[in-house]
Amino acid sequence: MKRQPLINFRDLTVWQKAQPFVLVVFRYTELFLRNEIYELISQLRRAAISIVANMVKGFNSGSWLLNSGF
């Protein structure tokens, strides 16, 4: 079975699954205690966003081509 060429980072399955993950992290951290708002919540949210941002950056740099078989 031949894979479709990736044209945009939005075509990546892992990126599509990461988007709902970010939303879940944001919703879940809203339930944390107020005294945790400035440390743990911030760190979790930044980490979740970083996952998606790094995929976009890697895709746009073309580095994904090295391991994709194209």
PDB file of N, CA, C and O in Angstrom:
ATOM      1  N   MET A   1       0.845  -1.176   0.000  1.00  0.00           N
ATOM      2  CA  MET A   1       0.000   0.000   0.000  1.00  0.00           C
ATOM      3  C   MET A   1       0.892   1.242   0.000  1.00  0.00           C
ATOM      4  O   MET A   1       1.759   1.389   0.862  1.00  0.00           O
ATOM      5  N   LYS A   2       0.681   2.111  -0.947  1.00  0.00           N
ATOM      6  CA  LYS A   2       1.491   3.316  -1.062  1.00  0.00           C
ATOM      7  C   LYS A   2       0.898   4.433  -0.205  1.00  0.00           C
ATOM      8  O   LYS A   2      -0.308   4.676  -0.203  1.00  0.00           O
ATOM      9  N   ARG A   3       1.801   5.107   0.529  1.00  0.00           N
ATOM     10  CA  ARG A   3       1.360   6.215   1.376  1.00  0.00           C
ATOM     11  C   ARG A   3       1.154   7.473   0.547  1.00  0.00           C
ATOM     12  O   ARG A   3       1.833   7.705  -0.453  1.00  0.00           O
ATOM     13  N   GLN A   4       0.198   8.275   0.994  1.00  0.00           N
ATOM     14  CA  GLN A   4      -0.012   9.576   0.376  1.00  0.00           C
ATOM     15  C   GLN A   4       1.134  10.498   0.780  1.00  0.00           C
ATOM     16  O   GLN A   4       1.591  10.434   1.921  1.00  0.00           O
ATOM     17  N   PRO A   5       1.603  11.341  -0.113  1.00  0.00           N
ATOM     18  CA  PRO A   5       2.663  12.276   0.268  1.00  0.00           C
ATOM     19  C   PRO A   5       2.142  13.295   1.280  1.00  0.00           C
ATOM     20  O   PRO A   5       0.992  13.729   1.225  1.00  0.00           O
ATOM     21  N   LEU A   6       3.014  13.655   2.191  1.00  0.00           N
ATOM     22  CA  LEU A   6       2.659  14.651   3.191  1.00  0.00           C
ATOM     23  C   LEU A   6       2.886  16.037   2.601  1.00  0.00           C
ATOM     24  O   LEU A   6       3.990  16.368   2.168  1.00  0.00           O
ATOM     25  N   ILE A   7       1.848  16.823   2.590  1.00  0.00           N
ATOM     26  CA  ILE A   7       1.943  18.161   2.019  1.00  0.00           C
ATOM     27  C   ILE A   7       2.028  19.204   3.125  1.00  0.00           C
ATOM     28  O   ILE A   7       2.664  20.245   2.958  1.00  0.00           O
ATOM     29  N   ASN A   8       1.395  18.925   4.241  1.00  0.00           N
ATOM     30  CA  ASN A   8       1.308  19.879   5.326  1.00  0.00           C
ATOM     31  C   ASN A   8       1.481  19.116   6.635  1.00  0.00           C
ATOM     32  O   ASN A   8       1.190  17.922   6.705  1.00  0.00           O
ATOM     33  N   PHE A   9       1.952  19.803   7.668  1.00  0.00           N
ATOM     34  CA  PHE A   9       2.105  19.127   8.959  1.00  0.00           C
ATOM     35  C   PHE A   9       0.764  18.639   9.494  1.00  0.00           C
ATOM     36  O   PHE A   9       0.720  17.722  10.314  1.00  0.00           O
ATOM     37  N   ARG A  10      -0.317  19.239   9.042  1.00  0.00           N
ATOM     38  CA  ARG A  10      -1.657  18.801   9.485  1.00  0.00           C
ATOM     39  C   ARG A  10      -2.009  17.408   8.948  1.00  0.00           C
ATOM     40  O   ARG A  10      -2.948  16.773   9.427  1.00  0.00           O
ATOM     41  N   ASP A  11      -1.254  16.942   7.956  1.00  0.00           N
ATOM     42  CA  ASP A  11      -1.456  15.599   7.407  1.00  0.00           C
ATOM     43  C   ASP A  11      -0.880  14.515   8.316  1.00  0.00           C
ATOM     44  O   ASP A  11      -1.218  13.340   8.172  1.00  0.00           O
ATOM     45  N   LEU A  12      -0.012  14.902   9.251  1.00  0.00           N
ATOM     46  CA  LEU A  12       0.602  13.937  10.161  1.00  0.00           C
ATOM     47  C   LEU A  12      -0.432  13.413  11.152  1.00  0.00           C
ATOM     48  O   LEU A  12      -1.097  14.194  11.833  1.00  0.00           O
ATOM     49  N   THR A  13      -0.564  12.104  11.232  1.00  0.00           N
ATOM     50  CA  THR A  13      -1.506  11.501  12.169  1.00  0.00           C
ATOM     51  C   THR A  13      -1.185  11.887  13.608  1.00  0.00           C
ATOM     52  O   THR A  13      -2.085  12.155  14.404  1.00  0.00           O
ATOM     53  N   VAL A  14       0.093  11.913  13.930  1.00  0.00           N
ATOM     54  CA  VAL A  14       0.491  12.252  15.292  1.00  0.00           C
ATOM     55  C   VAL A  14       0.108  13.697  15.629  1.00  0.00           C
ATOM     56  O   VAL A  14      -0.247  13.980  16.773  1.00  0.00           O
ATOM     57  N   TRP A  15       0.172  14.603  14.670  1.00  0.00           N
ATOM     58  CA  TRP A  15      -0.237  15.993  14.913  1.00  0.00           C
ATOM     59  C   TRP A  15      -1.742  16.056  15.137  1.00  0.00           C
ATOM     60  O   TRP A  15      -2.214  16.787  16.008  1.00  0.00           O
ATOM     61  N   GLN A  16      -2.489  15.296  14.359  1.00  0.00           N
ATOM     62  CA  GLN A  16      -3.950  15.274  14.505  1.00  0.00           C
ATOM     63  C   GLN A  16      -4.365  14.758  15.879  1.00  0.00           C
ATOM     64  O   GLN A  16      -5.358  15.214  16.446  1.00  0.00           O
ATOM     65  N   LYS A  17      -3.600  13.803  16.413  1.00  0.00           N
ATOM     66  CA  LYS A  17      -3.910  13.266  17.741  1.00  0.00           C
ATOM     67  C   LYS A  17      -3.406  14.173  18.857  1.00  0.00           C
ATOM     68  O   LYS A  17      -3.945  14.157  19.963  1.00  0.00           O
ATOM     69  N   ALA A  18      -2.390  14.953  18.575  1.00  0.00           N
ATOM     70  CA  ALA A  18      -1.833  15.848  19.590  1.00  0.00           C
ATOM     71  C   ALA A  18      -2.747  17.036  19.868  1.00  0.00           C
ATOM     72  O   ALA A  18      -2.770  17.544  20.989  1.00  0.00           O
ATOM     73  N   GLN A  19      -3.485  17.477  18.887  1.00  0.00           N
ATOM     74  CA  GLN A  19      -4.378  18.616  19.082  1.00  0.00           C
ATOM     75  C   GLN A  19      -5.409  18.371  20.189  1.00  0.00           C
ATOM     76  O   GLN A  19      -5.528  19.204  21.087  1.00  0.00           O
ATOM     77  N   PRO A  20      -6.148  17.278  20.161  1.00  0.00           N
ATOM     78  CA  PRO A  20      -7.090  17.022  21.260  1.00  0.00           C
ATOM     79  C   PRO A  20      -6.375  16.837  22.599  1.00  0.00           C
ATOM     80  O   PRO A  20      -6.923  17.180  23.647  1.00  0.00           O
ATOM     81  N   PHE A  21      -5.155  16.298  22.568  1.00  0.00           N
ATOM     82  CA  PHE A  21      -4.386  16.125  23.797  1.00  0.00           C
ATOM     83  C   PHE A  21      -4.132  17.468  24.469  1.00  0.00           C
ATOM     84  O   PHE A  21      -4.270  17.592  25.686  1.00  0.00           O
ATOM     85  N   VAL A  22      -3.764  18.467  23.687  1.00  0.00           N
ATOM     86  CA  VAL A  22      -3.529  19.804  24.243  1.00  0.00           C
ATOM     87  C   VAL A  22      -4.798  20.325  24.907  1.00  0.00           C
ATOM     88  O   VAL A  22      -4.745  20.882  26.003  1.00  0.00           O
ATOM     89  N   LEU A  23      -5.926  20.147  24.251  1.00  0.00           N
ATOM     90  CA  LEU A  23      -7.192  20.605  24.826  1.00  0.00           C
ATOM     91  C   LEU A  23      -7.519  19.880  26.126  1.00  0.00           C
ATOM     92  O   LEU A  23      -8.006  20.494  27.075  1.00  0.00           O
ATOM     93  N   VAL A  24      -7.253  18.584  26.173  1.00  0.00           N
ATOM     94  CA  VAL A  24      -7.493  17.813  27.396  1.00  0.00           C
ATOM     95  C   VAL A  24      -6.613  18.324  28.529  1.00  0.00           C
ATOM     96  O   VAL A  24      -7.076  18.465  29.661  1.00  0.00           O
ATOM     97  N   VAL A  25      -5.359  18.600  28.234  1.00  0.00           N
ATOM     98  CA  VAL A  25      -4.454  19.125  29.267  1.00  0.00           C
ATOM     99  C   VAL A  25      -4.981  20.444  29.803  1.00  0.00           C
ATOM    100  O   VAL A  25      -5.000  20.656  31.015  1.00  0.00           O
ATOM    101  N   PHE A  26      -5.410  21.334  28.913  1.00  0.00           N
ATOM    102  CA  PHE A  26      -5.927  22.626  29.366  1.00  0.00           C
ATOM    103  C   PHE A  26      -7.187  22.455  30.214  1.00  0.00           C
ATOM    104  O   PHE A  26      -7.336  23.115  31.243  1.00  0.00           O
ATOM    105  N   ARG A  27      -8.089  21.580  29.792  1.00  0.00           N
ATOM    106  CA  ARG A  27      -9.327  21.360  30.563  1.00  0.00           C
ATOM    107  C   ARG A  27      -9.028  20.714  31.917  1.00  0.00           C
ATOM    108  O   ARG A  27      -9.608  21.087  32.936  1.00  0.00           O
ATOM    109  N   TYR A  28      -8.132  19.758  31.909  1.00  0.00           N
ATOM    110  CA  TYR A  28      -7.794  19.053  33.144  1.00  0.00           C
ATOM    111  C   TYR A  28      -7.111  19.982  34.138  1.00  0.00           C
ATOM    112  O   TYR A  28      -7.395  19.928  35.334  1.00  0.00           O
ATOM    113  N   THR A  29      -6.221  20.827  33.654  1.00  0.00           N
ATOM    114  CA  THR A  29      -5.498  21.719  34.559  1.00  0.00           C
ATOM    115  C   THR A  29      -6.397  22.812  35.142  1.00  0.00           C
ATOM    116  O   THR A  29      -6.053  23.425  36.152  1.00  0.00           O
ATOM    117  N   GLU A  30      -7.537  23.052  34.514  1.00  0.00           N
ATOM    118  CA  GLU A  30      -8.496  23.995  35.096  1.00  0.00           C
ATOM    119  C   GLU A  30      -9.049  23.481  36.420  1.00  0.00           C
ATOM    120  O   GLU A  30      -9.545  24.260  37.233  1.00  0.00           O
ATOM    121  N   LEU A  31      -8.963  22.175  36.635  1.00  0.00           N
ATOM    122  CA  LEU A  31      -9.494  21.565  37.861  1.00  0.00           C
ATOM    123  C   LEU A  31      -8.480  21.569  39.002  1.00  0.00           C
ATOM    124  O   LEU A  31      -8.823  21.230  40.135  1.00  0.00           O
ATOM    125  N   PHE A  32      -7.249  21.947  38.717  1.00  0.00           N
ATOM    126  CA  PHE A  32      -6.212  21.939  39.753  1.00  0.00           C
ATOM    127  C   PHE A  32      -6.501  22.991  40.814  1.00  0.00           C
ATOM    128  O   PHE A  32      -7.235  23.951  40.579  1.00  0.00           O
ATOM    129  N   LEU A  33      -5.922  22.793  41.955  1.00  0.00           N
ATOM    130  CA  LEU A  33      -6.061  23.758  43.041  1.00  0.00           C
ATOM    131  C   LEU A  33      -5.421  25.086  42.643  1.00  0.00           C
ATOM    132  O   LEU A  33      -4.451  25.114  41.885  1.00  0.00           O
ATOM    133  N   ARG A  34      -5.962  26.166  43.153  1.00  0.00           N
ATOM    134  CA  ARG A  34      -5.475  27.500  42.807  1.00  0.00           C
ATOM    135  C   ARG A  34      -4.011  27.707  43.190  1.00  0.00           C
ATOM    136  O   ARG A  34      -3.298  28.442  42.507  1.00  0.00           O
ATOM    137  N   ASN A  35      -3.556  27.081  44.256  1.00  0.00           N
ATOM    138  CA  ASN A  35      -2.159  27.293  44.670  1.00  0.00           C
ATOM    139  C   ASN A  35      -1.165  26.620  43.717  1.00  0.00           C
ATOM    140  O   ASN A  35       0.040  26.851  43.821  1.00  0.00           O
ATOM    141  N   GLU A  36      -1.654  25.796  42.794  1.00  0.00           N
ATOM    142  CA  GLU A  36      -0.785  25.150  41.816  1.00  0.00           C
ATOM    143  C   GLU A  36      -0.790  25.884  40.477  1.00  0.00           C
ATOM    144  O   GLU A  36      -0.091  25.487  39.545  1.00  0.00           O
ATOM    145  N   ILE A  37      -1.559  26.925  40.385  1.00  0.00           N
ATOM    146  CA  ILE A  37      -1.769  27.577  39.099  1.00  0.00           C
ATOM    147  C   ILE A  37      -0.496  28.118  38.459  1.00  0.00           C
ATOM    148  O   ILE A  37      -0.376  28.104  37.234  1.00  0.00           O
ATOM    149  N   TYR A  38       0.449  28.590  39.253  1.00  0.00           N
ATOM    150  CA  TYR A  38       1.605  29.244  38.659  1.00  0.00           C
ATOM    151  C   TYR A  38       2.758  28.301  38.353  1.00  0.00           C
ATOM    152  O   TYR A  38       3.672  28.686  37.623  1.00  0.00           O
ATOM    153  N   GLU A  39       2.753  27.112  38.868  1.00  0.00           N
ATOM    154  CA  GLU A  39       3.891  26.229  38.633  1.00  0.00           C
ATOM    155  C   GLU A  39       3.504  25.004  37.817  1.00  0.00           C
ATOM    156  O   GLU A  39       3.866  24.900  36.644  1.00  0.00           O
ATOM    157  N   LEU A  40       2.782  24.087  38.418  1.00  0.00           N
ATOM    158  CA  LEU A  40       2.483  22.830  37.744  1.00  0.00           C
ATOM    159  C   LEU A  40       1.592  23.033  36.524  1.00  0.00           C
ATOM    160  O   LEU A  40       1.839  22.440  35.474  1.00  0.00           O
ATOM    161  N   ILE A  41       0.572  23.854  36.648  1.00  0.00           N
ATOM    162  CA  ILE A  41      -0.337  24.080  35.522  1.00  0.00           C
ATOM    163  C   ILE A  41       0.422  24.686  34.349  1.00  0.00           C
ATOM    164  O   ILE A  41       0.288  24.233  33.212  1.00  0.00           O
ATOM    165  N   SER A  42       1.204  25.692  34.625  1.00  0.00           N
ATOM    166  CA  SER A  42       1.970  26.355  33.567  1.00  0.00           C
ATOM    167  C   SER A  42       2.918  25.376  32.889  1.00  0.00           C
ATOM    168  O   SER A  42       3.035  25.368  31.663  1.00  0.00           O
ATOM    169  N   GLN A  43       3.583  24.566  33.669  1.00  0.00           N
ATOM    170  CA  GLN A  43       4.543  23.617  33.114  1.00  0.00           C
ATOM    171  C   GLN A  43       3.846  22.574  32.240  1.00  0.00           C
ATOM    172  O   GLN A  43       4.333  22.256  31.155  1.00  0.00           O
ATOM    173  N   LEU A  44       2.716  22.042  32.696  1.00  0.00           N
ATOM    174  CA  LEU A  44       1.980  21.050  31.903  1.00  0.00           C
ATOM    175  C   LEU A  44       1.468  21.639  30.597  1.00  0.00           C
ATOM    176  O   LEU A  44       1.554  21.007  29.544  1.00  0.00           O
ATOM    177  N   ARG A  45       0.938  22.845  30.673  1.00  0.00           N
ATOM    178  CA  ARG A  45       0.404  23.476  29.467  1.00  0.00           C
ATOM    179  C   ARG A  45       1.511  23.776  28.460  1.00  0.00           C
ATOM    180  O   ARG A  45       1.338  23.546  27.263  1.00  0.00           O
ATOM    181  N   ARG A  46       2.628  24.280  28.930  1.00  0.00           N
ATOM    182  CA  ARG A  46       3.742  24.567  28.022  1.00  0.00           C
ATOM    183  C   ARG A  46       4.277  23.295  27.384  1.00  0.00           C
ATOM    184  O   ARG A  46       4.643  23.292  26.209  1.00  0.00           O
ATOM    185  N   ALA A  47       4.323  22.213  28.155  1.00  0.00           N
ATOM    186  CA  ALA A  47       4.811  20.938  27.614  1.00  0.00           C
ATOM    187  C   ALA A  47       3.872  20.408  26.531  1.00  0.00           C
ATOM    188  O   ALA A  47       4.329  19.915  25.500  1.00  0.00           O
ATOM    189  N   ALA A  48       2.569  20.509  26.761  1.00  0.00           N
ATOM    190  CA  ALA A  48       1.593  20.031  25.779  1.00  0.00           C
ATOM    191  C   ALA A  48       1.680  20.833  24.486  1.00  0.00           C
ATOM    192  O   ALA A  48       1.642  20.264  23.395  1.00  0.00           O
ATOM    193  N   ILE A  49       1.795  22.144  24.606  1.00  0.00           N
ATOM    194  CA  ILE A  49       1.908  22.997  23.426  1.00  0.00           C
ATOM    195  C   ILE A  49       3.218  22.721  22.702  1.00  0.00           C
ATOM    196  O   ILE A  49       3.267  22.756  21.473  1.00  0.00           O
ATOM    197  N   SER A  50       4.269  22.449  23.448  1.00  0.00           N
ATOM    198  CA  SER A  50       5.582  22.190  22.866  1.00  0.00           C
ATOM    199  C   SER A  50       5.564  20.960  21.961  1.00  0.00           C
ATOM    200  O   SER A  50       6.258  20.931  20.945  1.00  0.00           O
ATOM    201  N   ILE A  51       4.787  19.959  22.316  1.00  0.00           N
ATOM    202  CA  ILE A  51       4.688  18.748  21.492  1.00  0.00           C
ATOM    203  C   ILE A  51       4.245  19.120  20.080  1.00  0.00           C
ATOM    204  O   ILE A  51       4.875  18.732  19.096  1.00  0.00           O
ATOM    205  N   VAL A  52       3.160  19.872  19.995  1.00  0.00           N
ATOM    206  CA  VAL A  52       2.606  20.260  18.698  1.00  0.00           C
ATOM    207  C   VAL A  52       3.554  21.218  17.975  1.00  0.00           C
ATOM    208  O   VAL A  52       3.792  21.069  16.776  1.00  0.00           O
ATOM    209  N   ALA A  53       4.087  22.183  18.690  1.00  0.00           N
ATOM    210  CA  ALA A  53       4.977  23.176  18.077  1.00  0.00           C
ATOM    211  C   ALA A  53       6.226  22.512  17.501  1.00  0.00           C
ATOM    212  O   ALA A  53       6.684  22.894  16.424  1.00  0.00           O
ATOM    213  N   ASN A  54       6.782  21.526  18.201  1.00  0.00           N
ATOM    214  CA  ASN A  54       7.975  20.844  17.699  1.00  0.00           C
ATOM    215  C   ASN A  54       7.685  20.030  16.446  1.00  0.00           C
ATOM    216  O   ASN A  54       8.545  19.912  15.573  1.00  0.00           O
ATOM    217  N   MET A  55       6.486  19.469  16.347  1.00  0.00           N
ATOM    218  CA  MET A  55       6.117  18.747  15.128  1.00  0.00           C
ATOM    219  C   MET A  55       6.049  19.692  13.940  1.00  0.00           C
ATOM    220  O   MET A  55       6.544  19.381  12.856  1.00  0.00           O
ATOM    221  N   VAL A  56       5.435  20.843  14.152  1.00  0.00           N
ATOM    222  CA  VAL A  56       5.323  21.836  13.080  1.00  0.00           C
ATOM    223  C   VAL A  56       6.716  22.307  12.660  1.00  0.00           C
ATOM    224  O   VAL A  56       7.017  22.385  11.469  1.00  0.00           O
ATOM    225  N   LYS A  57       7.550  22.616  13.626  1.00  0.00           N
ATOM    226  CA  LYS A  57       8.903  23.090  13.333  1.00  0.00           C
ATOM    227  C   LYS A  57       9.700  22.032  12.569  1.00  0.00           C
ATOM    228  O   LYS A  57      10.368  22.348  11.585  1.00  0.00           O
ATOM    229  N   GLY A  58       9.632  20.785  13.015  1.00  0.00           N
ATOM    230  CA  GLY A  58      10.345  19.707  12.341  1.00  0.00           C
ATOM    231  C   GLY A  58       9.838  19.477  10.932  1.00  0.00           C
ATOM    232  O   GLY A  58      10.624  19.251  10.012  1.00  0.00           O
ATOM    233  N   PHE A  59       8.532  19.532  10.760  1.00  0.00           N
ATOM    234  CA  PHE A  59       7.957  19.332   9.422  1.00  0.00           C
ATOM    235  C   PHE A  59       8.405  20.441   8.485  1.00  0.00           C
ATOM    236  O   PHE A  59       8.818  20.180   7.355  1.00  0.00           O
ATOM    237  N   ASN A  60       8.323  21.677   8.957  1.00  0.00           N
ATOM    238  CA  ASN A  60       8.679  22.818   8.115  1.00  0.00           C
ATOM    239  C   ASN A  60      10.165  22.862   7.781  1.00  0.00           C
ATOM    240  O   ASN A  60      10.555  23.440   6.767  1.00  0.00           O
ATOM    241  N   SER A  61      10.994  22.258   8.621  1.00  0.00           N
ATOM    242  CA  SER A  61      12.431  22.246   8.341  1.00  0.00           C
ATOM    243  C   SER A  61      12.799  21.158   7.334  1.00  0.00           C
ATOM    244  O   SER A  61      13.898  21.168   6.779  1.00  0.00           O
ATOM    245  N   GLY A  62      11.890  20.230   7.101  1.00  0.00           N
ATOM    246  CA  GLY A  62      12.166  19.139   6.171  1.00  0.00           C
ATOM    247  C   GLY A  62      12.867  17.967   6.807  1.00  0.00           C
ATOM    248  O   GLY A  62      13.171  16.991   6.121  1.00  0.00           O
ATOM    249  N   SER A  63      13.135  18.029   8.108  1.00  0.00           N
ATOM    250  CA  SER A  63      13.868  16.942   8.769  1.00  0.00           C
ATOM    251  C   SER A  63      13.076  15.642   8.795  1.00  0.00           C
ATOM    252  O   SER A  63      13.665  14.571   8.943  1.00  0.00           O
ATOM    253  N   TRP A  64      11.783  15.709   8.658  1.00  0.00           N
ATOM    254  CA  TRP A  64      10.966  14.488   8.651  1.00  0.00           C
ATOM    255  C   TRP A  64      11.272  13.626   7.423  1.00  0.00           C
ATOM    256  O   TRP A  64      11.035  12.419   7.437  1.00  0.00           O
ATOM    257  N   LEU A  65      11.793  14.242   6.372  1.00  0.00           N
ATOM    258  CA  LEU A  65      12.118  13.489   5.156  1.00  0.00           C
ATOM    259  C   LEU A  65      13.226  12.470   5.392  1.00  0.00           C
ATOM    260  O   LEU A  65      13.277  11.441   4.718  1.00  0.00           O
ATOM    261  N   LEU A  66      14.111  12.752   6.344  1.00  0.00           N
ATOM    262  CA  LEU A  66      15.252  11.874   6.587  1.00  0.00           C
ATOM    263  C   LEU A  66      14.829  10.467   7.019  1.00  0.00           C
ATOM    264  O   LEU A  66      15.493   9.488   6.678  1.00  0.00           O
ATOM    265  N   ASN A  67      13.729  10.364   7.765  1.00  0.00           N
ATOM    266  CA  ASN A  67      13.298   9.074   8.309  1.00  0.00           C
ATOM    267  C   ASN A  67      11.993   8.570   7.716  1.00  0.00           C
ATOM    268  O   ASN A  67      11.445   7.580   8.201  1.00  0.00           O
ATOM    269  N   SER A  68      11.487   9.217   6.690  1.00  0.00           N
ATOM    270  CA  SER A  68      10.175   8.855   6.184  1.00  0.00           C
ATOM    271  C   SER A  68      10.212   7.886   5.008  1.00  0.00           C
ATOM    272  O   SER A  68       9.178   7.324   4.646  1.00  0.00           O
ATOM    273  N   GLY A  69      11.366   7.680   4.411  1.00  0.00           N
ATOM    274  CA  GLY A  69      11.445   6.789   3.259  1.00  0.00           C
ATOM    275  C   GLY A  69      11.172   7.488   1.944  1.00  0.00           C
ATOM    276  O   GLY A  69      11.105   6.827   0.907  1.00  0.00           O
ATOM    277  N   PHE A  70      11.012   8.797   1.948  1.00  0.00           N
ATOM    278  CA  PHE A  70      10.774   9.541   0.708  1.00  0.00           C
ATOM    279  C   PHE A  70      12.078   9.982   0.113  1.00  0.00           C
ATOM    280  O   PHE A  70      12.092  10.624  -0.937  1.00  0.00           O
TER     281      PHE A  70
END
